[in-house]
Amino acid sequence: MTNMTATVWTDDVPVRASDLTPHGTASAPALCVYLQEAAGHHADALGVSMRRLQEERQAWVLSRLHLDLDRPPRRDETVTIETWPSGLEGLYATREFVLSTNGAEIGRATSRWFVIDTERRRPVRPPRSLYDLETPDRPLPLPHDFDDLSEPDRVDHEASWRARYHDLDLNRHVNSVRYLDWALGTLPDDLLDAHQCTGVALQFRSEATLGTPVRATAQMDADNDGQRARHALHHAGTNDLLAVARTDWTPRS
């Protein structure tokens, strides 16, 4: 088989009113949706879309996501997302992102994905075509620092949730962005009102499905001029760890 070189995929995404915080900037979950959509569009163009994998009873699953922002995009801005596959690490496929507005870079992200057998719920090798794919010759926007994130040492904030039908994705497990929604839902309103999120790291450990009861906890610590939160999401019944996250918060100007 002749190797194919993957080009850098570009999506232009207008910031919608439904994506905004009360301060008129796109929320961190909204930006993660933008990244998820751009990755899906590129996977479709490369012949490894979710739809194609479903035909083989397989599915893409996000394992890790790191997002670093200089500033969140504002109301009426259009976010240009450049994304490309950057290689394979064992069973994992890595993908990079650069976010810009009006030609100026405002953020960058890196991610790690794997493919599961949807019947056995076990990881399988990525599609053969990815092994023959030559990745773009571009520097990594963020290092592949995929060491395990640490859970909170103490509980400063806590909330409870239950996975609902509209939290589910095509695989009938909870969409990855919902985990971030739940994690951020523990944080106090006064912190959210005085700060903007400039960094997200997510690590997914176990899937949640319809009706899963979730206990979300967070620990807040001072970090340079801002705040850093460490989050954990547990199954409220079994205490199984569903996801771990870290979010960074910078005071609003």
SULKAWO-V466731 format. One record per pair of residues at least 24 apart in sequence whose C-alpha atoms are under 10 Angstrom apart, sorted by the first residue. I is the first residue (numbers start at 1). J is the second residue. D is the distance in whole Angstrom. If there is no record, write none. Layout:
i:I j:J d:D
i:I j:J d:D
//
This chain:
i:1 j:129 d:9
i:1 j:132 d:8
i:2 j:132 d:7
i:2 j:133 d:9
i:3 j:129 d:9
i:3 j:130 d:9
i:3 j:131 d:9
i:3 j:132 d:5
i:3 j:133 d:6
i:3 j:134 d:7
i:4 j:46 d:10
i:4 j:129 d:9
i:4 j:130 d:9
i:4 j:131 d:10
i:4 j:132 d:7
i:4 j:133 d:5
i:4 j:134 d:6
i:4 j:135 d:9
i:5 j:132 d:9
i:5 j:133 d:6
i:5 j:134 d:4
i:5 j:135 d:6
i:5 j:136 d:7
i:5 j:137 d:10
i:6 j:42 d:9
i:6 j:45 d:10
i:6 j:46 d:8
i:6 j:84 d:7
i:6 j:85 d:7
i:6 j:86 d:9
i:6 j:130 d:10
i:6 j:133 d:6
i:6 j:134 d:6
i:6 j:135 d:6
i:6 j:136 d:6
i:6 j:137 d:10
i:7 j:42 d:9
i:7 j:46 d:10
i:7 j:83 d:9
i:7 j:84 d:7
i:7 j:85 d:9
i:7 j:134 d:9
i:7 j:135 d:8
i:7 j:136 d:6
i:7 j:137 d:10
i:8 j:42 d:9
i:8 j:81 d:10
i:8 j:82 d:6
i:8 j:83 d:6
i:8 j:84 d:5
i:8 j:85 d:8
i:8 j:96 d:10
i:8 j:97 d:10
i:8 j:135 d:9
i:8 j:136 d:7
i:8 j:137 d:10
i:8 j:138 d:9
i:9 j:38 d:8
i:9 j:39 d:8
i:9 j:41 d:8
i:9 j:42 d:6
i:9 j:43 d:10
i:9 j:45 d:9
i:9 j:81 d:8
i:9 j:82 d:6
i:9 j:83 d:5
i:9 j:84 d:6
i:9 j:85 d:10
i:9 j:97 d:9
i:10 j:38 d:7
i:10 j:39 d:10
i:10 j:41 d:9
i:10 j:42 d:8
i:10 j:80 d:7
i:10 j:81 d:6
i:10 j:82 d:5
i:10 j:83 d:7
i:10 j:84 d:9
i:10 j:97 d:10
i:10 j:98 d:10
i:10 j:99 d:10
i:11 j:35 d:9
i:11 j:37 d:9
i:11 j:38 d:6
i:11 j:39 d:9
i:11 j:41 d:8
i:11 j:42 d:9
i:11 j:78 d:10
i:11 j:79 d:8
i:11 j:80 d:6
i:11 j:81 d:5
i:11 j:82 d:7
i:11 j:83 d:8
i:11 j:99 d:10
i:12 j:38 d:9
i:12 j:78 d:6
i:12 j:79 d:6
i:12 j:80 d:4
i:12 j:81 d:6
i:12 j:82 d:9
i:12 j:99 d:10
i:12 j:100 d:10
i:12 j:101 d:9
i:13 j:37 d:10
i:13 j:38 d:9
i:13 j:77 d:9
i:13 j:78 d:5
i:13 j:79 d:5
i:13 j:80 d:6
i:13 j:81 d:8
i:13 j:101 d:10
i:14 j:73 d:10
i:14 j:74 d:10
i:14 j:75 d:9
i:14 j:76 d:7
i:14 j:77 d:6
i:14 j:78 d:4
i:14 j:79 d:6
i:14 j:80 d:9
i:15 j:73 d:8
i:15 j:74 d:7
i:15 j:75 d:6
i:15 j:76 d:6
i:15 j:77 d:6
i:15 j:78 d:6
i:15 j:79 d:7
i:16 j:74 d:10
i:16 j:75 d:7
i:16 j:76 d:7
i:16 j:77 d:9
i:16 j:78 d:9
i:17 j:75 d:7
i:17 j:76 d:9
i:19 j:74 d:10
i:19 j:75 d:9
i:20 j:73 d:9
i:20 j:74 d:8
i:20 j:75 d:7
i:21 j:74 d:10
i:21 j:75 d:9
i:21 j:192 d:9
i:21 j:193 d:9
i:21 j:196 d:9
i:22 j:192 d:10
i:22 j:193 d:8
i:23 j:74 d:9
i:23 j:75 d:9
i:23 j:193 d:8
i:23 j:194 d:10
i:23 j:196 d:9
i:23 j:252 d:9
i:24 j:72 d:10
i:24 j:73 d:9
i:24 j:74 d:6
i:24 j:75 d:5
i:24 j:76 d:9
i:25 j:71 d:9
i:25 j:72 d:6
i:25 j:73 d:6
i:25 j:74 d:4
i:25 j:75 d:6
i:25 j:76 d:9
i:25 j:77 d:9
i:25 j:196 d:9
i:26 j:71 d:10
i:26 j:72 d:6
i:26 j:73 d:6
i:26 j:74 d:6
i:26 j:75 d:7
i:26 j:77 d:10
i:26 j:196 d:10
i:26 j:197 d:10
i:27 j:72 d:7
i:27 j:73 d:9
i:27 j:74 d:10
i:27 j:196 d:9
i:27 j:197 d:8
i:28 j:67 d:9
i:28 j:69 d:10
i:28 j:72 d:8
i:28 j:177 d:9
i:28 j:180 d:8
i:28 j:181 d:9
i:28 j:184 d:9
i:28 j:196 d:9
i:28 j:197 d:7
i:28 j:198 d:8
i:28 j:199 d:8
i:28 j:200 d:8
i:28 j:247 d:10
i:29 j:176 d:10
i:29 j:177 d:6
i:29 j:178 d:8
i:29 j:179 d:9
i:29 j:180 d:6
i:29 j:181 d:6
i:29 j:184 d:9
i:29 j:200 d:10
i:30 j:177 d:8
i:30 j:181 d:10
i:31 j:67 d:9
i:31 j:72 d:9
i:31 j:73 d:9
i:31 j:79 d:9
i:31 j:99 d:9
i:31 j:177 d:10
i:32 j:65 d:9
i:32 j:66 d:10
i:32 j:67 d:8
i:32 j:109 d:10
i:32 j:176 d:9
i:32 j:177 d:7
i:32 j:180 d:9
i:32 j:200 d:9
i:33 j:175 d:10
i:33 j:176 d:9
i:33 j:177 d:7
i:33 j:178 d:10
i:34 j:79 d:9
i:34 j:80 d:10
i:34 j:81 d:8
i:34 j:99 d:10
i:35 j:65 d:10
i:35 j:67 d:10
i:35 j:81 d:7
i:35 j:82 d:9
i:35 j:83 d:8
i:35 j:96 d:10
i:35 j:97 d:7
i:35 j:98 d:9
i:35 j:99 d:9
i:35 j:109 d:9
i:35 j:110 d:10
i:35 j:111 d:10
i:36 j:62 d:9
i:36 j:176 d:9
i:36 j:177 d:9
i:37 j:81 d:10
i:38 j:80 d:10
i:38 j:81 d:7
i:38 j:82 d:8
i:38 j:83 d:7
i:38 j:84 d:10
i:38 j:97 d:9
i:39 j:81 d:10
i:39 j:82 d:9
i:39 j:83 d:7
i:39 j:84 d:8
i:39 j:85 d:9
i:39 j:95 d:8
i:39 j:96 d:9
i:39 j:97 d:9
i:41 j:83 d:10
i:42 j:83 d:8
i:42 j:84 d:8
i:42 j:85 d:9
i:43 j:84 d:9
i:43 j:85 d:9
i:46 j:129 d:9
i:46 j:130 d:9
i:46 j:133 d:9
i:47 j:127 d:9
i:47 j:129 d:8
i:47 j:130 d:10
i:48 j:126 d:9
i:48 j:127 d:7
i:48 j:128 d:10
i:48 j:129 d:8
i:48 j:130 d:8
i:50 j:115 d:10
i:50 j:170 d:9
i:50 j:171 d:10
i:51 j:170 d:9
i:53 j:115 d:9
i:53 j:116 d:10
i:53 j:117 d:9
i:53 j:118 d:10
i:53 j:126 d:10
i:53 j:127 d:9
i:54 j:117 d:9
i:54 j:118 d:8
i:54 j:170 d:9
i:54 j:171 d:9
i:56 j:117 d:8
i:56 j:118 d:9
i:57 j:116 d:9
i:57 j:117 d:6
i:57 j:118 d:6
i:57 j:119 d:7
i:57 j:120 d:10
i:57 j:171 d:10
i:58 j:115 d:7
i:58 j:116 d:5
i:58 j:117 d:5
i:58 j:118 d:5
i:58 j:119 d:8
i:58 j:120 d:10
i:58 j:121 d:9
i:58 j:122 d:10
i:58 j:123 d:9
i:58 j:124 d:8
i:58 j:126 d:10
i:58 j:127 d:10
i:58 j:171 d:9
i:59 j:114 d:8
i:59 j:115 d:5
i:59 j:116 d:5
i:59 j:117 d:7
i:59 j:118 d:6
i:59 j:121 d:10
i:59 j:123 d:9
i:59 j:124 d:10
i:59 j:126 d:10
i:59 j:170 d:9
i:59 j:171 d:7
i:60 j:93 d:10
i:60 j:113 d:7
i:60 j:114 d:6
i:60 j:115 d:5
i:60 j:116 d:7
i:60 j:117 d:9
i:60 j:118 d:10
i:60 j:123 d:10
i:60 j:126 d:9
i:60 j:171 d:9
i:61 j:92 d:10
i:61 j:112 d:9
i:61 j:113 d:6
i:61 j:114 d:5
i:61 j:115 d:6
i:61 j:116 d:7
i:61 j:123 d:9
i:61 j:171 d:9
i:61 j:175 d:10
i:61 j:176 d:9
i:61 j:204 d:9
i:61 j:207 d:10
i:62 j:92 d:10
i:62 j:93 d:10
i:62 j:94 d:10
i:62 j:111 d:8
i:62 j:112 d:6
i:62 j:113 d:5
i:62 j:114 d:7
i:62 j:115 d:9
i:62 j:175 d:9
i:62 j:176 d:7
i:62 j:202 d:10
i:62 j:203 d:9
i:62 j:204 d:7
i:63 j:92 d:9
i:63 j:93 d:10
i:63 j:94 d:10
i:63 j:111 d:8
i:63 j:112 d:5
i:63 j:113 d:5
i:63 j:114 d:7
i:63 j:115 d:10
i:63 j:146 d:10
i:63 j:176 d:9
i:63 j:202 d:8
i:63 j:203 d:6
i:63 j:204 d:5
i:63 j:205 d:8
i:63 j:206 d:10
i:63 j:243 d:10
i:64 j:94 d:9
i:64 j:110 d:8
i:64 j:111 d:5
i:64 j:112 d:5
i:64 j:113 d:7
i:64 j:114 d:10
i:64 j:144 d:10
i:64 j:145 d:10
i:64 j:146 d:7
i:64 j:147 d:10
i:64 j:148 d:10
i:64 j:176 d:10
i:64 j:201 d:7
i:64 j:202 d:6
i:64 j:203 d:5
i:64 j:204 d:6
i:64 j:205 d:9
i:64 j:243 d:10
i:64 j:244 d:10
i:64 j:245 d:10
i:65 j:94 d:10
i:65 j:95 d:9
i:65 j:96 d:10
i:65 j:109 d:7
i:65 j:110 d:6
i:65 j:111 d:4
i:65 j:112 d:7
i:65 j:113 d:9
i:65 j:144 d:10
i:65 j:146 d:9
i:65 j:176 d:10
i:65 j:200 d:8
i:65 j:201 d:6
i:65 j:202 d:5
i:65 j:203 d:7
i:65 j:204 d:9
i:65 j:245 d:9
i:66 j:96 d:10
i:66 j:97 d:10
i:66 j:108 d:8
i:66 j:109 d:5
i:66 j:110 d:5
i:66 j:111 d:6
i:66 j:112 d:9
i:66 j:142 d:8
i:66 j:143 d:9
i:66 j:144 d:9
i:66 j:145 d:9
i:66 j:146 d:9
i:66 j:199 d:8
i:66 j:200 d:6
i:66 j:201 d:4
i:66 j:202 d:6
i:66 j:203 d:9
i:66 j:245 d:10
i:66 j:246 d:9
i:66 j:247 d:10
i:67 j:97 d:9
i:67 j:98 d:10
i:67 j:99 d:10
i:67 j:107 d:7
i:67 j:108 d:6
i:67 j:109 d:4
i:67 j:110 d:7
i:67 j:111 d:9
i:67 j:141 d:10
i:67 j:142 d:8
i:67 j:198 d:8
i:67 j:199 d:6
i:67 j:200 d:5
i:67 j:201 d:6
i:67 j:202 d:9
i:67 j:247 d:9
i:68 j:98 d:10
i:68 j:99 d:10
i:68 j:106 d:9
i:68 j:107 d:6
i:68 j:108 d:5
i:68 j:109 d:6
i:68 j:110 d:9
i:68 j:141 d:9
i:68 j:142 d:8
i:68 j:197 d:9
i:68 j:198 d:6
i:68 j:199 d:5
i:68 j:200 d:7
i:68 j:201 d:9
i:68 j:247 d:10
i:68 j:248 d:9
i:69 j:98 d:10
i:69 j:99 d:9
i:69 j:105 d:9
i:69 j:106 d:6
i:69 j:107 d:4
i:69 j:108 d:7
i:69 j:109 d:9
i:69 j:196 d:10
i:69 j:197 d:8
i:69 j:198 d:5
i:69 j:199 d:6
i:69 j:200 d:9
i:69 j:248 d:10
i:70 j:105 d:8
i:70 j:106 d:5
i:70 j:107 d:6
i:70 j:108 d:9
i:70 j:197 d:10
i:70 j:198 d:7
i:70 j:199 d:9
i:70 j:250 d:10
i:71 j:105 d:10
i:71 j:106 d:6
i:71 j:107 d:7
i:71 j:196 d:8
i:71 j:197 d:8
i:71 j:198 d:6
i:71 j:199 d:10
i:71 j:250 d:9
i:72 j:99 d:10
i:72 j:101 d:10
i:72 j:106 d:7
i:72 j:107 d:8
i:72 j:196 d:8
i:72 j:197 d:8
i:72 j:198 d:7
i:73 j:99 d:9
i:73 j:100 d:9
i:73 j:101 d:7
i:73 j:106 d:8
i:73 j:107 d:9
i:74 j:101 d:9
i:77 j:101 d:7
i:77 j:102 d:8
i:78 j:102 d:8
i:79 j:103 d:10
i:79 j:105 d:10
i:79 j:106 d:9
i:80 j:104 d:10
i:80 j:105 d:9
i:80 j:106 d:10
i:81 j:105 d:10
i:81 j:107 d:9
i:81 j:108 d:9
i:82 j:108 d:9
i:83 j:108 d:10
i:83 j:109 d:9
i:83 j:110 d:9
i:84 j:110 d:10
i:84 j:135 d:7
i:84 j:136 d:7
i:84 j:138 d:9
i:85 j:110 d:10
i:85 j:111 d:10
i:85 j:112 d:10
i:85 j:130 d:9
i:85 j:133 d:9
i:85 j:134 d:9
i:85 j:135 d:6
i:85 j:136 d:8
i:86 j:110 d:9
i:86 j:111 d:10
i:86 j:112 d:10
i:86 j:133 d:10
i:86 j:134 d:9
i:86 j:135 d:5
i:86 j:136 d:7
i:86 j:137 d:9
i:86 j:138 d:9
i:86 j:139 d:9
i:86 j:140 d:8
i:87 j:112 d:10
i:87 j:130 d:8
i:87 j:131 d:8
i:87 j:133 d:8
i:87 j:134 d:8
i:87 j:135 d:7
i:87 j:136 d:10
i:88 j:112 d:9
i:88 j:113 d:9
i:88 j:114 d:10
i:88 j:126 d:9
i:88 j:130 d:8
i:88 j:131 d:8
i:88 j:133 d:10
i:88 j:135 d:10
i:89 j:113 d:10
i:89 j:114 d:10
i:90 j:114 d:10
i:90 j:125 d:8
i:90 j:126 d:9
i:91 j:115 d:8
i:91 j:123 d:8
i:91 j:124 d:7
i:91 j:125 d:6
i:91 j:126 d:7
i:92 j:123 d:9
i:92 j:124 d:10
i:92 j:125 d:8
i:92 j:126 d:8
i:93 j:125 d:10
i:93 j:126 d:8
i:93 j:130 d:8
i:93 j:131 d:10
i:94 j:144 d:9
i:95 j:135 d:10
i:95 j:140 d:9
i:96 j:138 d:10
i:96 j:139 d:10
i:96 j:140 d:7
i:96 j:141 d:7
i:96 j:142 d:8
i:96 j:144 d:10
i:97 j:140 d:9
i:97 j:141 d:7
i:97 j:142 d:9
i:98 j:140 d:10
i:98 j:141 d:7
i:98 j:142 d:10
i:107 j:141 d:9
i:107 j:142 d:10
i:107 j:198 d:9
i:107 j:199 d:9
i:108 j:140 d:9
i:108 j:141 d:6
i:108 j:142 d:7
i:108 j:199 d:10
i:109 j:140 d:9
i:109 j:141 d:7
i:109 j:142 d:6
i:109 j:143 d:9
i:109 j:144 d:10
i:109 j:199 d:10
i:109 j:200 d:9
i:109 j:201 d:10
i:110 j:140 d:8
i:110 j:141 d:7
i:110 j:142 d:6
i:110 j:143 d:8
i:110 j:144 d:7
i:110 j:145 d:9
i:110 j:146 d:10
i:110 j:201 d:10
i:111 j:142 d:10
i:111 j:144 d:8
i:111 j:146 d:9
i:111 j:201 d:10
i:111 j:202 d:9
i:111 j:203 d:10
i:112 j:144 d:9
i:112 j:146 d:9
i:112 j:203 d:10
i:118 j:171 d:8
i:118 j:172 d:10
i:121 j:207 d:10
i:146 j:201 d:9
i:146 j:202 d:10
i:146 j:203 d:9
i:147 j:203 d:9
i:148 j:202 d:10
i:148 j:203 d:8
i:148 j:244 d:9
i:148 j:245 d:10
i:149 j:201 d:8
i:149 j:202 d:8
i:149 j:203 d:7
i:149 j:204 d:10
i:149 j:230 d:9
i:149 j:231 d:9
i:149 j:232 d:10
i:149 j:243 d:9
i:149 j:244 d:6
i:149 j:245 d:7
i:149 j:246 d:8
i:150 j:203 d:10
i:150 j:230 d:7
i:150 j:231 d:9
i:150 j:232 d:9
i:150 j:244 d:7
i:150 j:245 d:8
i:150 j:246 d:9
i:151 j:217 d:9
i:151 j:218 d:9
i:151 j:219 d:9
i:151 j:230 d:6
i:151 j:231 d:6
i:151 j:232 d:6
i:151 j:233 d:9
i:151 j:241 d:10
i:151 j:243 d:9
i:151 j:244 d:6
i:151 j:245 d:8
i:151 j:246 d:9
i:152 j:217 d:8
i:152 j:218 d:6
i:152 j:219 d:5
i:152 j:220 d:9
i:152 j:229 d:8
i:152 j:230 d:5
i:152 j:231 d:6
i:152 j:232 d:7
i:152 j:244 d:9
i:152 j:245 d:10
i:152 j:246 d:10
i:153 j:218 d:9
i:153 j:219 d:7
i:153 j:230 d:9
i:153 j:231 d:10
i:154 j:217 d:9
i:154 j:218 d:8
i:154 j:219 d:6
i:154 j:220 d:9
i:154 j:230 d:10
i:155 j:216 d:10
i:155 j:217 d:6
i:155 j:218 d:6
i:155 j:219 d:6
i:155 j:220 d:9
i:155 j:230 d:10
i:155 j:231 d:9
i:155 j:232 d:10
i:156 j:186 d:9
i:156 j:187 d:9
i:156 j:217 d:7
i:156 j:218 d:6
i:156 j:219 d:5
i:156 j:220 d:7
i:156 j:221 d:10
i:156 j:229 d:10
i:156 j:230 d:10
i:157 j:185 d:9
i:157 j:186 d:6
i:157 j:187 d:6
i:157 j:188 d:8
i:157 j:216 d:8
i:157 j:217 d:6
i:157 j:218 d:5
i:157 j:219 d:7
i:157 j:220 d:8
i:157 j:231 d:9
i:158 j:183 d:9
i:158 j:185 d:9
i:158 j:186 d:5
i:158 j:187 d:8
i:158 j:188 d:10
i:158 j:215 d:7
i:158 j:216 d:6
i:158 j:217 d:4
i:158 j:218 d:6
i:158 j:219 d:9
i:158 j:231 d:10
i:158 j:232 d:10
i:158 j:233 d:10
i:159 j:183 d:9
i:159 j:184 d:10
i:159 j:185 d:7
i:159 j:186 d:5
i:159 j:187 d:9
i:159 j:214 d:8
i:159 j:215 d:6
i:159 j:216 d:5
i:159 j:217 d:7
i:159 j:218 d:9
i:159 j:233 d:10
i:160 j:185 d:9
i:160 j:186 d:9
i:160 j:213 d:7
i:160 j:214 d:6
i:160 j:215 d:5
i:160 j:216 d:6
i:160 j:217 d:9
i:160 j:233 d:9
i:160 j:234 d:10
i:160 j:235 d:10
i:160 j:236 d:8
i:161 j:185 d:9
i:161 j:211 d:9
i:161 j:212 d:8
i:161 j:213 d:6
i:161 j:214 d:5
i:161 j:215 d:7
i:161 j:216 d:8
i:161 j:233 d:10
i:161 j:235 d:10
i:161 j:236 d:9
i:162 j:208 d:10
i:162 j:209 d:9
i:162 j:210 d:8
i:162 j:211 d:6
i:162 j:212 d:6
i:162 j:213 d:4
i:162 j:214 d:6
i:162 j:215 d:9
i:162 j:235 d:9
i:162 j:236 d:9
i:163 j:208 d:7
i:163 j:209 d:7
i:163 j:210 d:5
i:163 j:211 d:5
i:163 j:212 d:5
i:163 j:213 d:7
i:163 j:214 d:8
i:164 j:209 d:8
i:164 j:210 d:6
i:164 j:211 d:6
i:164 j:212 d:8
i:164 j:213 d:10
i:165 j:209 d:9
i:165 j:210 d:6
i:165 j:211 d:8
i:166 j:210 d:9
i:167 j:208 d:10
i:167 j:209 d:9
i:167 j:210 d:8
i:167 j:211 d:10
i:168 j:208 d:9
i:168 j:209 d:7
i:168 j:210 d:7
i:169 j:209 d:10
i:171 j:209 d:9
i:172 j:207 d:10
i:172 j:208 d:9
i:172 j:209 d:7
i:172 j:210 d:8
i:173 j:207 d:6
i:173 j:208 d:6
i:173 j:209 d:5
i:173 j:210 d:7
i:173 j:212 d:10
i:174 j:207 d:7
i:174 j:208 d:5
i:174 j:209 d:6
i:174 j:210 d:8
i:174 j:212 d:9
i:175 j:207 d:9
i:175 j:208 d:9
i:175 j:209 d:9
i:176 j:202 d:9
i:176 j:203 d:10
i:176 j:204 d:8
i:176 j:207 d:9
i:176 j:208 d:10
i:176 j:243 d:10
i:177 j:202 d:10
i:179 j:203 d:10
i:179 j:204 d:9
i:179 j:208 d:9
i:179 j:214 d:10
i:179 j:216 d:9
i:179 j:232 d:10
i:179 j:233 d:8
i:179 j:242 d:9
i:179 j:243 d:7
i:179 j:244 d:9
i:179 j:245 d:9
i:180 j:231 d:9
i:180 j:233 d:10
i:180 j:243 d:9
i:180 j:244 d:9
i:180 j:245 d:8
i:180 j:246 d:10
i:180 j:247 d:10
i:182 j:214 d:9
i:182 j:215 d:9
i:182 j:216 d:7
i:182 j:217 d:9
i:182 j:231 d:10
i:182 j:232 d:10
i:182 j:233 d:8
i:183 j:215 d:9
i:183 j:216 d:6
i:183 j:217 d:7
i:183 j:218 d:7
i:183 j:229 d:10
i:183 j:230 d:9
i:183 j:231 d:6
i:183 j:232 d:7
i:183 j:233 d:7
i:183 j:243 d:9
i:183 j:244 d:9
i:183 j:245 d:7
i:183 j:246 d:9
i:183 j:247 d:9
i:184 j:216 d:9
i:184 j:217 d:10
i:184 j:218 d:9
i:184 j:229 d:9
i:184 j:231 d:8
i:184 j:245 d:10
i:184 j:246 d:10
i:184 j:247 d:9
i:185 j:216 d:8
i:185 j:217 d:9
i:185 j:218 d:10
i:186 j:215 d:10
i:186 j:216 d:7
i:186 j:217 d:7
i:186 j:218 d:7
i:186 j:219 d:10
i:186 j:231 d:9
i:187 j:217 d:9
i:187 j:218 d:7
i:187 j:219 d:9
i:187 j:220 d:9
i:187 j:229 d:9
i:187 j:231 d:10
i:191 j:227 d:9
i:191 j:249 d:9
i:191 j:250 d:10
i:191 j:251 d:9
i:192 j:249 d:8
i:192 j:250 d:10
i:192 j:251 d:9
i:192 j:252 d:10
i:193 j:251 d:9
i:193 j:252 d:8
i:194 j:249 d:9
i:194 j:250 d:8
i:194 j:251 d:6
i:194 j:252 d:6
i:194 j:253 d:9
i:195 j:226 d:8
i:195 j:227 d:9
i:195 j:248 d:9
i:195 j:249 d:6
i:195 j:250 d:5
i:195 j:251 d:4
i:195 j:252 d:5
i:195 j:253 d:9
i:196 j:226 d:10
i:196 j:248 d:8
i:196 j:249 d:5
i:196 j:250 d:5
i:196 j:251 d:6
i:196 j:252 d:6
i:196 j:253 d:10
i:197 j:226 d:10
i:197 j:227 d:10
i:197 j:228 d:10
i:197 j:247 d:7
i:197 j:248 d:6
i:197 j:249 d:5
i:197 j:250 d:6
i:197 j:251 d:9
i:197 j:252 d:10
i:198 j:226 d:10
i:198 j:247 d:8
i:198 j:248 d:6
i:198 j:249 d:6
i:198 j:250 d:7
i:198 j:251 d:10
i:199 j:228 d:9
i:199 j:246 d:8
i:199 j:247 d:5
i:199 j:248 d:5
i:199 j:249 d:7
i:199 j:250 d:9
i:200 j:228 d:10
i:200 j:229 d:10
i:200 j:245 d:7
i:200 j:246 d:6
i:200 j:247 d:5
i:200 j:248 d:7
i:200 j:249 d:9
i:201 j:230 d:10
i:201 j:231 d:10
i:201 j:244 d:8
i:201 j:245 d:5
i:201 j:246 d:5
i:201 j:247 d:6
i:201 j:248 d:9
i:202 j:231 d:9
i:202 j:232 d:10
i:202 j:243 d:7
i:202 j:244 d:6
i:202 j:245 d:4
i:202 j:246 d:7
i:202 j:247 d:9
i:203 j:232 d:10
i:203 j:242 d:9
i:203 j:243 d:6
i:203 j:244 d:5
i:203 j:245 d:6
i:203 j:246 d:9
i:204 j:233 d:10
i:204 j:241 d:9
i:204 j:242 d:6
i:204 j:243 d:4
i:204 j:244 d:7
i:204 j:245 d:9
i:205 j:233 d:10
i:205 j:234 d:10
i:205 j:240 d:9
i:205 j:241 d:6
i:205 j:242 d:5
i:205 j:243 d:5
i:205 j:244 d:8
i:206 j:233 d:10
i:206 j:234 d:9
i:206 j:235 d:9
i:206 j:240 d:8
i:206 j:241 d:7
i:206 j:242 d:5
i:206 j:243 d:7
i:207 j:235 d:10
i:207 j:240 d:10
i:207 j:241 d:9
i:207 j:242 d:6
i:207 j:243 d:9
i:208 j:234 d:10
i:208 j:235 d:8
i:208 j:242 d:7
i:208 j:243 d:10
i:212 j:236 d:8
i:212 j:237 d:8
i:213 j:237 d:7
i:213 j:238 d:9
i:213 j:239 d:10
i:214 j:238 d:10
i:214 j:239 d:9
i:214 j:240 d:10
i:214 j:241 d:10
i:214 j:242 d:9
i:215 j:239 d:8
i:215 j:241 d:10
i:215 j:242 d:10
i:216 j:242 d:10
i:216 j:243 d:10
i:216 j:244 d:10
i:217 j:244 d:10
i:218 j:244 d:10
i:218 j:245 d:9
i:218 j:246 d:9
i:219 j:246 d:10
i:220 j:247 d:10
i:220 j:248 d:10
i:221 j:248 d:10
i:222 j:248 d:10
i:222 j:249 d:10
i:223 j:248 d:8
i:223 j:249 d:9
i:223 j:250 d:9
i:224 j:250 d:9
i:225 j:249 d:9
i:225 j:250 d:7
i:225 j:251 d:8
i:226 j:250 d:5
i:226 j:251 d:6
i:226 j:252 d:10
i:227 j:251 d:8
//
